[in-house]
Amino acid sequence: MKLSERIRLLLKAAANDLFGEEQAAEVRQVLNGETTAEHLTGLLDEAQSQLDTLRLELGNAVSHQKRIERAWQESAAQVKSLDAAADAAIQDGQEERAREYLAQLQSAQQNVQELEELARAGEQRSTDLRSAVNQQQEQLDVLRRRALTLTDRERSVTALAELLGDQQSLSRQTEKLHTELTAWEEQIARREDRISARREWSK
């Protein structure tokens, strides 16, 4: 059992000993509110950690996408260069060289097609991840605002409970003081009656 949990249990036990059942219930509610706030804070931190991991994954996906796109562009440029070289070789009557360029061109065109497909897939993955990150961030922001609002409400309720407890304590003290003053007043009145009786008897 954690130290904080042991302290909380001791406080609950002390509350039962020091206060009446109603006030002890109020104390337990305050402690439970603090526990709930700590629990929610832990959940929010965990969600933020998962979101940070998702952001890192998005960054890696975007970097990979850009590398593929650069390779695609370079391969496309190579295709244009080989195509131009093949045309030039054909015009110069260099058939053997033209066939070599055309063979390289075919391989380069296939490579361009594969890289294009990879680039499209990478772009879609980045788009999906970005959408997921934005959606999760919006939901987390909403949850943080709700948690903050509930924390403020919890504090307000706690303050009100403390105020009512003070009022009840003051009411009990006032009632006790009133009882003691009444008893003192009756005691004085009895002494006054005895003194009056003694005066009458002395006449």
Biotite code that builds the C-alpha atoms (Angstrom):
import biotite.structure as struc

atoms = struc.array([
    struc.Atom([0.000, 0.000, 0.000], chain_id="A", res_id=1, res_name="MET", atom_name="CA", element="C"),
    struc.Atom([1.344, 3.444, -0.928], chain_id="A", res_id=2, res_name="LYS", atom_name="CA", element="C"),
    struc.Atom([2.216, 5.951, 1.760], chain_id="A", res_id=3, res_name="LEU", atom_name="CA", element="C"),
    struc.Atom([-0.411, 8.356, 0.443], chain_id="A", res_id=4, res_name="SER", atom_name="CA", element="C"),
    struc.Atom([-3.073, 5.644, 0.732], chain_id="A", res_id=5, res_name="GLU", atom_name="CA", element="C"),
    struc.Atom([-2.056, 4.838, 4.332], chain_id="A", res_id=6, res_name="ARG", atom_name="CA", element="C"),
    struc.Atom([-2.200, 8.532, 5.231], chain_id="A", res_id=7, res_name="ILE", atom_name="CA", element="C"),
    struc.Atom([-5.644, 8.772, 3.646], chain_id="A", res_id=8, res_name="ARG", atom_name="CA", element="C"),
    struc.Atom([-6.910, 5.808, 5.662], chain_id="A", res_id=9, res_name="LEU", atom_name="CA", element="C"),
    struc.Atom([-5.498, 7.301, 8.870], chain_id="A", res_id=10, res_name="LEU", atom_name="CA", element="C"),
    struc.Atom([-7.217, 10.595, 8.097], chain_id="A", res_id=11, res_name="LEU", atom_name="CA", element="C"),
    struc.Atom([-10.503, 8.790, 7.529], chain_id="A", res_id=12, res_name="LYS", atom_name="CA", element="C"),
    struc.Atom([-10.154, 6.975, 10.848], chain_id="A", res_id=13, res_name="ALA", atom_name="CA", element="C"),
    struc.Atom([-9.278, 10.227, 12.598], chain_id="A", res_id=14, res_name="ALA", atom_name="CA", element="C"),
    struc.Atom([-12.288, 11.896, 11.012], chain_id="A", res_id=15, res_name="ALA", atom_name="CA", element="C"),
    struc.Atom([-14.581, 9.231, 12.457], chain_id="A", res_id=16, res_name="ASN", atom_name="CA", element="C"),
    struc.Atom([-13.053, 9.741, 15.917], chain_id="A", res_id=17, res_name="ASP", atom_name="CA", element="C"),
    struc.Atom([-13.022, 13.538, 15.917], chain_id="A", res_id=18, res_name="LEU", atom_name="CA", element="C"),
    struc.Atom([-16.292, 14.356, 14.177], chain_id="A", res_id=19, res_name="PHE", atom_name="CA", element="C"),
    struc.Atom([-19.852, 13.203, 14.151], chain_id="A", res_id=20, res_name="GLY", atom_name="CA", element="C"),
    struc.Atom([-21.070, 10.864, 11.436], chain_id="A", res_id=21, res_name="GLU", atom_name="CA", element="C"),
    struc.Atom([-22.323, 13.721, 9.257], chain_id="A", res_id=22, res_name="GLU", atom_name="CA", element="C"),
    struc.Atom([-19.081, 15.693, 9.448], chain_id="A", res_id=23, res_name="GLN", atom_name="CA", element="C"),
    struc.Atom([-17.025, 12.526, 9.012], chain_id="A", res_id=24, res_name="ALA", atom_name="CA", element="C"),
    struc.Atom([-18.980, 11.873, 5.814], chain_id="A", res_id=25, res_name="ALA", atom_name="CA", element="C"),
    struc.Atom([-18.078, 15.383, 4.617], chain_id="A", res_id=26, res_name="GLU", atom_name="CA", element="C"),
    struc.Atom([-14.407, 14.730, 5.377], chain_id="A", res_id=27, res_name="VAL", atom_name="CA", element="C"),
    struc.Atom([-14.554, 11.418, 3.502], chain_id="A", res_id=28, res_name="ARG", atom_name="CA", element="C"),
    struc.Atom([-16.102, 13.198, 0.527], chain_id="A", res_id=29, res_name="GLN", atom_name="CA", element="C"),
    struc.Atom([-13.252, 15.729, 0.509], chain_id="A", res_id=30, res_name="VAL", atom_name="CA", element="C"),
    struc.Atom([-10.667, 12.938, 0.649], chain_id="A", res_id=31, res_name="LEU", atom_name="CA", element="C"),
    struc.Atom([-12.482, 11.026, -2.090], chain_id="A", res_id=32, res_name="ASN", atom_name="CA", element="C"),
    struc.Atom([-12.571, 14.206, -4.191], chain_id="A", res_id=33, res_name="GLY", atom_name="CA", element="C"),
    struc.Atom([-8.816, 14.587, -3.821], chain_id="A", res_id=34, res_name="GLU", atom_name="CA", element="C"),
    struc.Atom([-8.328, 10.930, -4.765], chain_id="A", res_id=35, res_name="THR", atom_name="CA", element="C"),
    struc.Atom([-10.529, 11.365, -7.834], chain_id="A", res_id=36, res_name="THR", atom_name="CA", element="C"),
    struc.Atom([-8.613, 14.490, -8.879], chain_id="A", res_id=37, res_name="ALA", atom_name="CA", element="C"),
    struc.Atom([-5.287, 12.660, -8.518], chain_id="A", res_id=38, res_name="GLU", atom_name="CA", element="C"),
    struc.Atom([-6.645, 9.705, -10.499], chain_id="A", res_id=39, res_name="HIS", atom_name="CA", element="C"),
    struc.Atom([-7.944, 11.934, -13.301], chain_id="A", res_id=40, res_name="LEU", atom_name="CA", element="C"),
    struc.Atom([-4.669, 13.831, -13.427], chain_id="A", res_id=41, res_name="THR", atom_name="CA", element="C"),
    struc.Atom([-2.851, 10.525, -13.834], chain_id="A", res_id=42, res_name="GLY", atom_name="CA", element="C"),
    struc.Atom([-5.191, 9.476, -16.652], chain_id="A", res_id=43, res_name="LEU", atom_name="CA", element="C"),
    struc.Atom([-4.764, 12.819, -18.418], chain_id="A", res_id=44, res_name="LEU", atom_name="CA", element="C"),
    struc.Atom([-0.976, 12.555, -18.143], chain_id="A", res_id=45, res_name="ASP", atom_name="CA", element="C"),
    struc.Atom([-1.133, 9.038, -19.559], chain_id="A", res_id=46, res_name="GLU", atom_name="CA", element="C"),
    struc.Atom([-3.300, 10.232, -22.457], chain_id="A", res_id=47, res_name="ALA", atom_name="CA", element="C"),
    struc.Atom([-0.844, 13.083, -23.106], chain_id="A", res_id=48, res_name="GLN", atom_name="CA", element="C"),
    struc.Atom([2.031, 10.585, -23.170], chain_id="A", res_id=49, res_name="SER", atom_name="CA", element="C"),
    struc.Atom([0.181, 8.458, -25.727], chain_id="A", res_id=50, res_name="GLN", atom_name="CA", element="C"),
    struc.Atom([-0.518, 11.562, -27.788], chain_id="A", res_id=51, res_name="LEU", atom_name="CA", element="C"),
    struc.Atom([3.176, 12.518, -27.677], chain_id="A", res_id=52, res_name="ASP", atom_name="CA", element="C"),
    struc.Atom([4.025, 9.023, -28.933], chain_id="A", res_id=53, res_name="THR", atom_name="CA", element="C"),
    struc.Atom([1.513, 9.451, -31.756], chain_id="A", res_id=54, res_name="LEU", atom_name="CA", element="C"),
    struc.Atom([3.070, 12.824, -32.638], chain_id="A", res_id=55, res_name="ARG", atom_name="CA", element="C"),
    struc.Atom([6.501, 11.205, -32.781], chain_id="A", res_id=56, res_name="LEU", atom_name="CA", element="C"),
    struc.Atom([5.116, 8.519, -35.074], chain_id="A", res_id=57, res_name="GLU", atom_name="CA", element="C"),
    struc.Atom([3.619, 11.245, -37.262], chain_id="A", res_id=58, res_name="LEU", atom_name="CA", element="C"),
    struc.Atom([6.981, 13.025, -37.440], chain_id="A", res_id=59, res_name="GLY", atom_name="CA", element="C"),
    struc.Atom([8.714, 9.813, -38.484], chain_id="A", res_id=60, res_name="ASN", atom_name="CA", element="C"),
    struc.Atom([6.026, 9.120, -41.103], chain_id="A", res_id=61, res_name="ALA", atom_name="CA", element="C"),
    struc.Atom([6.370, 12.621, -42.580], chain_id="A", res_id=62, res_name="VAL", atom_name="CA", element="C"),
    struc.Atom([10.172, 12.298, -42.714], chain_id="A", res_id=63, res_name="SER", atom_name="CA", element="C"),
    struc.Atom([9.870, 8.906, -44.433], chain_id="A", res_id=64, res_name="HIS", atom_name="CA", element="C"),
    struc.Atom([7.312, 10.340, -46.874], chain_id="A", res_id=65, res_name="GLN", atom_name="CA", element="C"),
    struc.Atom([9.657, 13.196, -47.806], chain_id="A", res_id=66, res_name="LYS", atom_name="CA", element="C"),
    struc.Atom([12.566, 10.814, -48.384], chain_id="A", res_id=67, res_name="ARG", atom_name="CA", element="C"),
    struc.Atom([10.401, 8.698, -50.700], chain_id="A", res_id=68, res_name="ILE", atom_name="CA", element="C"),
    struc.Atom([9.206, 11.794, -52.548], chain_id="A", res_id=69, res_name="GLU", atom_name="CA", element="C"),
    struc.Atom([12.790, 12.984, -53.065], chain_id="A", res_id=70, res_name="ARG", atom_name="CA", element="C"),
    struc.Atom([13.791, 9.546, -54.372], chain_id="A", res_id=71, res_name="ALA", atom_name="CA", element="C"),
    struc.Atom([10.717, 9.593, -56.630], chain_id="A", res_id=72, res_name="TRP", atom_name="CA", element="C"),
    struc.Atom([11.642, 13.018, -58.028], chain_id="A", res_id=73, res_name="GLN", atom_name="CA", element="C"),
    struc.Atom([15.246, 11.952, -58.590], chain_id="A", res_id=74, res_name="GLU", atom_name="CA", element="C"),
    struc.Atom([14.105, 8.771, -60.320], chain_id="A", res_id=75, res_name="SER", atom_name="CA", element="C"),
    struc.Atom([11.663, 10.750, -62.481], chain_id="A", res_id=76, res_name="ALA", atom_name="CA", element="C"),
    struc.Atom([14.504, 13.090, -63.468], chain_id="A", res_id=77, res_name="ALA", atom_name="CA", element="C"),
    struc.Atom([16.628, 10.055, -64.340], chain_id="A", res_id=78, res_name="GLN", atom_name="CA", element="C"),
    struc.Atom([13.818, 8.746, -66.558], chain_id="A", res_id=79, res_name="VAL", atom_name="CA", element="C"),
    struc.Atom([13.736, 12.035, -68.464], chain_id="A", res_id=80, res_name="LYS", atom_name="CA", element="C"),
    struc.Atom([17.523, 11.973, -68.804], chain_id="A", res_id=81, res_name="SER", atom_name="CA", element="C"),
    struc.Atom([17.579, 8.383, -70.090], chain_id="A", res_id=82, res_name="LEU", atom_name="CA", element="C"),
    struc.Atom([14.697, 9.091, -72.477], chain_id="A", res_id=83, res_name="ASP", atom_name="CA", element="C"),
    struc.Atom([16.555, 12.080, -73.908], chain_id="A", res_id=84, res_name="ALA", atom_name="CA", element="C"),
    struc.Atom([19.793, 10.054, -74.149], chain_id="A", res_id=85, res_name="ALA", atom_name="CA", element="C"),
    struc.Atom([17.978, 7.229, -75.952], chain_id="A", res_id=86, res_name="ALA", atom_name="CA", element="C"),
    struc.Atom([16.455, 9.695, -78.447], chain_id="A", res_id=87, res_name="ASP", atom_name="CA", element="C"),
    struc.Atom([19.855, 11.254, -79.049], chain_id="A", res_id=88, res_name="ALA", atom_name="CA", element="C"),
    struc.Atom([21.469, 7.847, -79.596], chain_id="A", res_id=89, res_name="ALA", atom_name="CA", element="C"),
    struc.Atom([18.742, 6.855, -82.049], chain_id="A", res_id=90, res_name="ILE", atom_name="CA", element="C"),
    struc.Atom([19.183, 10.116, -83.974], chain_id="A", res_id=91, res_name="GLN", atom_name="CA", element="C"),
    struc.Atom([22.950, 9.540, -84.065], chain_id="A", res_id=92, res_name="ASP", atom_name="CA", element="C"),
    struc.Atom([22.405, 5.994, -85.355], chain_id="A", res_id=93, res_name="GLY", atom_name="CA", element="C"),
    struc.Atom([23.915, 4.421, -82.246], chain_id="A", res_id=94, res_name="GLN", atom_name="CA", element="C"),
    struc.Atom([21.445, 1.550, -81.998], chain_id="A", res_id=95, res_name="GLU", atom_name="CA", element="C"),
    struc.Atom([23.398, -0.500, -79.467], chain_id="A", res_id=96, res_name="GLU", atom_name="CA", element="C"),
    struc.Atom([23.758, 2.453, -77.103], chain_id="A", res_id=97, res_name="ARG", atom_name="CA", element="C"),
    struc.Atom([20.094, 3.339, -77.705], chain_id="A", res_id=98, res_name="ALA", atom_name="CA", element="C"),
    struc.Atom([19.067, -0.201, -76.657], chain_id="A", res_id=99, res_name="ARG", atom_name="CA", element="C"),
    struc.Atom([21.144, 0.147, -73.465], chain_id="A", res_id=100, res_name="GLU", atom_name="CA", element="C"),
    struc.Atom([19.469, 3.444, -72.666], chain_id="A", res_id=101, res_name="TYR", atom_name="CA", element="C"),
    struc.Atom([16.032, 1.987, -73.377], chain_id="A", res_id=102, res_name="LEU", atom_name="CA", element="C"),
    struc.Atom([16.725, -1.012, -71.101], chain_id="A", res_id=103, res_name="ALA", atom_name="CA", element="C"),
    struc.Atom([17.827, 1.351, -68.328], chain_id="A", res_id=104, res_name="GLN", atom_name="CA", element="C"),
    struc.Atom([14.814, 3.538, -69.082], chain_id="A", res_id=105, res_name="LEU", atom_name="CA", element="C"),
    struc.Atom([12.405, 0.626, -68.628], chain_id="A", res_id=106, res_name="GLN", atom_name="CA", element="C"),
    struc.Atom([13.946, -0.259, -65.261], chain_id="A", res_id=107, res_name="SER", atom_name="CA", element="C"),
    struc.Atom([13.925, 3.405, -64.195], chain_id="A", res_id=108, res_name="ALA", atom_name="CA", element="C"),
    struc.Atom([10.260, 3.814, -65.195], chain_id="A", res_id=109, res_name="GLN", atom_name="CA", element="C"),
    struc.Atom([9.328, 0.766, -63.113], chain_id="A", res_id=110, res_name="GLN", atom_name="CA", element="C"),
    struc.Atom([11.266, 2.224, -60.199], chain_id="A", res_id=111, res_name="ASN", atom_name="CA", element="C"),
    struc.Atom([9.437, 5.556, -60.632], chain_id="A", res_id=112, res_name="VAL", atom_name="CA", element="C"),
    struc.Atom([6.083, 3.770, -60.554], chain_id="A", res_id=113, res_name="GLN", atom_name="CA", element="C"),
    struc.Atom([6.988, 1.882, -57.386], chain_id="A", res_id=114, res_name="GLU", atom_name="CA", element="C"),
    struc.Atom([8.272, 5.024, -55.698], chain_id="A", res_id=115, res_name="LEU", atom_name="CA", element="C"),
    struc.Atom([5.127, 6.898, -56.708], chain_id="A", res_id=116, res_name="GLU", atom_name="CA", element="C"),
    struc.Atom([2.957, 4.223, -55.108], chain_id="A", res_id=117, res_name="GLU", atom_name="CA", element="C"),
    struc.Atom([5.086, 4.354, -51.953], chain_id="A", res_id=118, res_name="LEU", atom_name="CA", element="C"),
    struc.Atom([4.875, 8.145, -51.899], chain_id="A", res_id=119, res_name="ALA", atom_name="CA", element="C"),
    struc.Atom([1.080, 8.048, -52.230], chain_id="A", res_id=120, res_name="ARG", atom_name="CA", element="C"),
    struc.Atom([0.823, 5.456, -49.457], chain_id="A", res_id=121, res_name="ALA", atom_name="CA", element="C"),
    struc.Atom([3.163, 7.502, -47.243], chain_id="A", res_id=122, res_name="GLY", atom_name="CA", element="C"),
    struc.Atom([1.136, 10.641, -47.874], chain_id="A", res_id=123, res_name="GLU", atom_name="CA", element="C"),
    struc.Atom([-2.068, 8.829, -46.923], chain_id="A", res_id=124, res_name="GLN", atom_name="CA", element="C"),
    struc.Atom([-0.471, 7.449, -43.757], chain_id="A", res_id=125, res_name="ARG", atom_name="CA", element="C"),
    struc.Atom([0.775, 10.906, -42.777], chain_id="A", res_id=126, res_name="SER", atom_name="CA", element="C"),
    struc.Atom([-2.670, 12.355, -43.443], chain_id="A", res_id=127, res_name="THR", atom_name="CA", element="C"),
    struc.Atom([-4.349, 9.664, -41.337], chain_id="A", res_id=128, res_name="ASP", atom_name="CA", element="C"),
    struc.Atom([-1.881, 10.127, -38.477], chain_id="A", res_id=129, res_name="LEU", atom_name="CA", element="C"),
    struc.Atom([-2.228, 13.914, -38.579], chain_id="A", res_id=130, res_name="ARG", atom_name="CA", element="C"),
    struc.Atom([-6.014, 13.586, -38.442], chain_id="A", res_id=131, res_name="SER", atom_name="CA", element="C"),
    struc.Atom([-5.746, 11.176, -35.502], chain_id="A", res_id=132, res_name="ALA", atom_name="CA", element="C"),
    struc.Atom([-3.347, 13.508, -33.660], chain_id="A", res_id=133, res_name="VAL", atom_name="CA", element="C"),
    struc.Atom([-5.624, 16.513, -34.163], chain_id="A", res_id=134, res_name="ASN", atom_name="CA", element="C"),
    struc.Atom([-8.689, 14.556, -33.068], chain_id="A", res_id=135, res_name="GLN", atom_name="CA", element="C"),
    struc.Atom([-6.953, 13.205, -29.977], chain_id="A", res_id=136, res_name="GLN", atom_name="CA", element="C"),
    struc.Atom([-5.629, 16.675, -29.115], chain_id="A", res_id=137, res_name="GLN", atom_name="CA", element="C"),
    struc.Atom([-9.124, 18.166, -29.364], chain_id="A", res_id=138, res_name="GLU", atom_name="CA", element="C"),
    struc.Atom([-10.569, 15.432, -27.146], chain_id="A", res_id=139, res_name="GLN", atom_name="CA", element="C"),
    struc.Atom([-7.748, 15.824, -24.635], chain_id="A", res_id=140, res_name="LEU", atom_name="CA", element="C"),
    struc.Atom([-8.275, 19.593, -24.521], chain_id="A", res_id=141, res_name="ASP", atom_name="CA", element="C"),
    struc.Atom([-11.985, 19.052, -23.850], chain_id="A", res_id=142, res_name="VAL", atom_name="CA", element="C"),
    struc.Atom([-11.210, 16.566, -21.083], chain_id="A", res_id=143, res_name="LEU", atom_name="CA", element="C"),
    struc.Atom([-8.657, 18.923, -19.493], chain_id="A", res_id=144, res_name="ARG", atom_name="CA", element="C"),
    struc.Atom([-11.210, 21.754, -19.494], chain_id="A", res_id=145, res_name="ARG", atom_name="CA", element="C"),
    struc.Atom([-13.816, 19.454, -17.910], chain_id="A", res_id=146, res_name="ARG", atom_name="CA", element="C"),
    struc.Atom([-11.321, 18.280, -15.301], chain_id="A", res_id=147, res_name="ALA", atom_name="CA", element="C"),
    struc.Atom([-10.417, 21.893, -14.488], chain_id="A", res_id=148, res_name="LEU", atom_name="CA", element="C"),
    struc.Atom([-14.085, 22.833, -14.174], chain_id="A", res_id=149, res_name="THR", atom_name="CA", element="C"),
    struc.Atom([-14.791, 19.861, -11.910], chain_id="A", res_id=150, res_name="LEU", atom_name="CA", element="C"),
    struc.Atom([-11.733, 20.679, -9.806], chain_id="A", res_id=151, res_name="THR", atom_name="CA", element="C"),
    struc.Atom([-13.044, 24.217, -9.315], chain_id="A", res_id=152, res_name="ASP", atom_name="CA", element="C"),
    struc.Atom([-16.483, 22.860, -8.423], chain_id="A", res_id=153, res_name="ARG", atom_name="CA", element="C"),
    struc.Atom([-14.925, 20.386, -5.988], chain_id="A", res_id=154, res_name="GLU", atom_name="CA", element="C"),
    struc.Atom([-13.035, 23.211, -4.293], chain_id="A", res_id=155, res_name="ARG", atom_name="CA", element="C"),
    struc.Atom([-16.205, 25.287, -4.098], chain_id="A", res_id=156, res_name="SER", atom_name="CA", element="C"),
    struc.Atom([-18.126, 22.393, -2.556], chain_id="A", res_id=157, res_name="VAL", atom_name="CA", element="C"),
    struc.Atom([-15.299, 21.794, -0.080], chain_id="A", res_id=158, res_name="THR", atom_name="CA", element="C"),
    struc.Atom([-15.239, 25.476, 0.880], chain_id="A", res_id=159, res_name="ALA", atom_name="CA", element="C"),
    struc.Atom([-19.015, 25.489, 1.320], chain_id="A", res_id=160, res_name="LEU", atom_name="CA", element="C"),
    struc.Atom([-18.850, 22.322, 3.432], chain_id="A", res_id=161, res_name="ALA", atom_name="CA", element="C"),
    struc.Atom([-16.189, 23.937, 5.623], chain_id="A", res_id=162, res_name="GLU", atom_name="CA", element="C"),
    struc.Atom([-18.329, 27.054, 5.985], chain_id="A", res_id=163, res_name="LEU", atom_name="CA", element="C"),
    struc.Atom([-21.363, 25.003, 6.980], chain_id="A", res_id=164, res_name="LEU", atom_name="CA", element="C"),
    struc.Atom([-19.215, 23.078, 9.433], chain_id="A", res_id=165, res_name="GLY", atom_name="CA", element="C"),
    struc.Atom([-18.006, 26.330, 10.981], chain_id="A", res_id=166, res_name="ASP", atom_name="CA", element="C"),
    struc.Atom([-21.591, 27.565, 11.199], chain_id="A", res_id=167, res_name="GLN", atom_name="CA", element="C"),
    struc.Atom([-22.670, 24.340, 12.891], chain_id="A", res_id=168, res_name="GLN", atom_name="CA", element="C"),
    struc.Atom([-19.766, 24.545, 15.308], chain_id="A", res_id=169, res_name="SER", atom_name="CA", element="C"),
    struc.Atom([-20.607, 28.175, 16.105], chain_id="A", res_id=170, res_name="LEU", atom_name="CA", element="C"),
    struc.Atom([-24.259, 27.218, 16.576], chain_id="A", res_id=171, res_name="SER", atom_name="CA", element="C"),
    struc.Atom([-23.302, 24.499, 19.052], chain_id="A", res_id=172, res_name="ARG", atom_name="CA", element="C"),
    struc.Atom([-20.992, 26.863, 20.924], chain_id="A", res_id=173, res_name="GLN", atom_name="CA", element="C"),
    struc.Atom([-23.728, 29.509, 21.027], chain_id="A", res_id=174, res_name="THR", atom_name="CA", element="C"),
    struc.Atom([-26.256, 26.967, 22.313], chain_id="A", res_id=175, res_name="GLU", atom_name="CA", element="C"),
    struc.Atom([-23.793, 25.783, 24.953], chain_id="A", res_id=176, res_name="LYS", atom_name="CA", element="C"),
    struc.Atom([-23.091, 29.369, 26.007], chain_id="A", res_id=177, res_name="LEU", atom_name="CA", element="C"),
    struc.Atom([-26.807, 30.112, 26.160], chain_id="A", res_id=178, res_name="HIS", atom_name="CA", element="C"),
    struc.Atom([-27.352, 27.034, 28.376], chain_id="A", res_id=179, res_name="THR", atom_name="CA", element="C"),
    struc.Atom([-24.533, 28.015, 30.704], chain_id="A", res_id=180, res_name="GLU", atom_name="CA", element="C"),
    struc.Atom([-25.740, 31.629, 30.952], chain_id="A", res_id=181, res_name="LEU", atom_name="CA", element="C"),
    struc.Atom([-29.262, 30.414, 31.727], chain_id="A", res_id=182, res_name="THR", atom_name="CA", element="C"),
    struc.Atom([-27.951, 28.098, 34.444], chain_id="A", res_id=183, res_name="ALA", atom_name="CA", element="C"),
    struc.Atom([-25.833, 30.927, 35.882], chain_id="A", res_id=184, res_name="TRP", atom_name="CA", element="C"),
    struc.Atom([-28.836, 33.258, 35.780], chain_id="A", res_id=185, res_name="GLU", atom_name="CA", element="C"),
    struc.Atom([-30.977, 30.692, 37.624], chain_id="A", res_id=186, res_name="GLU", atom_name="CA", element="C"),
    struc.Atom([-28.209, 30.179, 40.183], chain_id="A", res_id=187, res_name="GLN", atom_name="CA", element="C"),
    struc.Atom([-28.033, 33.926, 40.848], chain_id="A", res_id=188, res_name="ILE", atom_name="CA", element="C"),
    struc.Atom([-31.810, 34.131, 41.096], chain_id="A", res_id=189, res_name="ALA", atom_name="CA", element="C"),
    struc.Atom([-31.864, 31.339, 43.703], chain_id="A", res_id=190, res_name="ARG", atom_name="CA", element="C"),
    struc.Atom([-29.196, 33.124, 45.758], chain_id="A", res_id=191, res_name="ARG", atom_name="CA", element="C"),
    struc.Atom([-31.176, 36.349, 45.501], chain_id="A", res_id=192, res_name="GLU", atom_name="CA", element="C"),
    struc.Atom([-34.291, 34.488, 46.721], chain_id="A", res_id=193, res_name="ASP", atom_name="CA", element="C"),
    struc.Atom([-32.411, 33.012, 49.677], chain_id="A", res_id=194, res_name="ARG", atom_name="CA", element="C"),
    struc.Atom([-31.036, 36.424, 50.625], chain_id="A", res_id=195, res_name="ILE", atom_name="CA", element="C"),
    struc.Atom([-34.532, 37.935, 50.422], chain_id="A", res_id=196, res_name="SER", atom_name="CA", element="C"),
    struc.Atom([-35.898, 35.104, 52.550], chain_id="A", res_id=197, res_name="ALA", atom_name="CA", element="C"),
    struc.Atom([-33.201, 35.630, 55.167], chain_id="A", res_id=198, res_name="ARG", atom_name="CA", element="C"),
    struc.Atom([-34.022, 39.344, 55.316], chain_id="A", res_id=199, res_name="ARG", atom_name="CA", element="C"),
    struc.Atom([-37.676, 38.579, 55.895], chain_id="A", res_id=200, res_name="GLU", atom_name="CA", element="C"),
    struc.Atom([-36.821, 36.073, 58.612], chain_id="A", res_id=201, res_name="TRP", atom_name="CA", element="C"),
    struc.Atom([-34.491, 38.594, 60.322], chain_id="A", res_id=202, res_name="SER", atom_name="CA", element="C"),
    struc.Atom([-37.268, 41.184, 60.717], chain_id="A", res_id=203, res_name="LYS", atom_name="CA", element="C"),
])
